[in-house]
Structures are given as C-alpha cells and as structure tokens.
Amino acid sequence: MSQYTPEHEAQKRAIYEKMNPRRKKFVDRIGYDKWDPFALPKDPIEIRKDPTNRTIQQLVSDFLRSREAHQGYTQAFASGAMELAMGVMRQEDRYEGMMEFSAWYKKLMEKEGVQNAD
C-alpha cells in the first residue's frame, strides 16, 4: 500500500521516468517503494568544536594571531597548523602522536636548558 495520494504517486512515477539510467539503477537497488523523492533534505552535519567551544578555523586563527605578535609565519607554517588542528579534532592517532611529541620535546628542551630557536 502506498503512503502517497494518487497525485503524489503520479508525480513520483513521472520523476522516476525522467531520471537518467544511472539514477534509476540506484532507485531500483533501494527499491522503488522505499524511495521517497519528496523527502526533506538532511540537516548539515554538526560543526565540530573542541572543549573550548572553538571550531578548527577559530583555533588556527587564534594561534596564528598569537604568533604574529612574536614573529611572522609562512604559508607552510599556517598549513601545518591547520592540518594538525584537523587531525587532533578528529582524534586521529597520527596527529595525537605529533602533538604529544611536541609537548614532550618542549619540556625536554626546557629541562636541558636549551634555547629553542623559535
């Protein structure tokens, strides 16, 4: 039994008949009866924020602004910061390792009394 009125069913059939073969194949795979051409679009995925309630872009912008006061930065520097921020936000092991190593290395340099050449 159809969930549509006869008018909607006629519109559904007309939409299906006008589709290109590739799209029809998709509809056939999920099943014509299950296919809903009138479904509302899904909401966009939620924008990820870190525990400080900042997006990746906000984090990187804040970081780069803090660096400007001390010294400029290159495009490669900014790109690296963005890549690391995205990886950490997604909790990817590779980037978590980079971040932990950086923190560990900074502590080691301070402990050894070595001046970092920032």
Summary of the structure (lengths in Angstrom):
residues: 118
radius of gyration: 26.2
end to end distance: 70.6
largest distance: 80.9
contacts: 221
relative contact order: 0.06
helix: 60%
strand: 0%
